[in-house]
């Protein structure tokens, strides 16, 4: 499994997911997504390999991803005054996108 290729794909999908909805903040969103993926790279790689080898279940993988939710710092969108509820919805969408993308790559 090529983790660099997976991270590149994740970045593209996440920037598209958020960039289309918040066009005026796209450059800042790219920075925030890159920072999140960089800080989670080792864990994502380890968890993806565990999932691929059936050492953990999809449910366990999902739980592990959700544990990373607080690391998603969407500074540009926070600065724009989005409510906590909207921010949590966006973070959930990011986690779901990561989950689906990893499952499809295995």
PyMOL commands that set and color helices and strands:
alter all, ss='L'
color gray80, all
select helices_A, chain A and resi 3-21+23-52+58-66+69-71+75-79+84-105
alter helices_A, ss='H'
color red, helices_A
deselect
rebuild
show_as cartoon
